[in-house]
């Protein structure tokens, strides 16, 4: 085919914050809305005074047939908005998008499912919504059920399904649609690890069949292994595009660069705010603080609260340069902190020797009070592991081969040496 599978020109989408689209709901919803109206009238703000948000701005994308395009970016960057426009769930405010061929989309868990219907009935309903004929659904029914692995729950209303079960069934129906273009949002994060691998394997087989895939994900290894090209969005605009490995590397470097800002000023955080992480320092316990393979790490985490912090738990996740988790530090694992911490302070964690291979690492820090998240700062810090011949053999592997090397000792058991002599 001469035309690309997907082509957009100056694609833009604008929302006015604080407004809702007209909804034609039930009588109960209409009565509830009418009851609330007098109480909201005094505080109502004129729509034209509400701020505007460009979810997408002048996005030009061309996706050839058979290409797998990965779309990455922070939350709110416009990734899902782009996919919704291409799937014709919403319309652009400006520009145009041309999509050629049969489209299968999986944008949100359970989209197109009726909660009162059983899993069996929803397979037919969802398949029909996606454009499958009844005969086609009947022909692929066994394969859909087998892939989802929910045979025991097919006659159960899906309102009793967990979000993971919803996703398994929804992905299975969409994957067996055999579309020419498959649009998949970040829904694979809902499933368990085994099913995620199964889904990625299915998407890989679809890609090998020459179909076009748009894939939004925060799973950077999946983007690199599955996609032919990556597109990085930030605040609704294209920041970078190209080879997945290079784009992912630049994206993660930009995330780590935010650590130059004081953690107390960072806005990209979550939690109830009852306590706040304000500083992080990572260094080696050795003189000079240089981190090498085999170094013990010393982490100093500053925190602040308006009152004493009860049952504080500090959780630190250290990942590699692709944000693949390497190991976890948790203040409850070995020697818990005191039951009550002062409102302001610094806690220190010293690790055992860590045989990380040379390269960059990123640090995510979380603070809990009891089991409630008070603060979570992603990409709170970073550090580099310097090159060093820690074992004196010159054989430490590179980062692109392995992330971690265990301490080890090899020997030959002399009692089991085979007799290689010739016997007469």
RANORHU-V700385 format. One record per helix or strand of 3 or more residues. SS is the DSSP state (alpha for helix, beta for strand). FROM is the first residue (numbers start at 1). TO is the last residue. Records with the same first field share a line. If there is no record, write none. Layout:
SS: FROM-TO ; FROM-TO
//
This chain:
beta: 6-16 ; 52-59 ; 68-72 ; 94-99 ; 103-106 ; 181-184 ; 212-216 ; 229-234 ; 237-242 ; 275-284 ; 295-305 ; 312-320 ; 325-330 ; 344-354 ; 359-369 ; 372-386
alpha: 27-41 ; 47-49 ; 79-86 ; 119-129 ; 134-148 ; 151-153 ; 158-160 ; 163-175 ; 188-190 ; 193-208 ; 220-226 ; 244-260 ; 263-265 ; 414-416
//
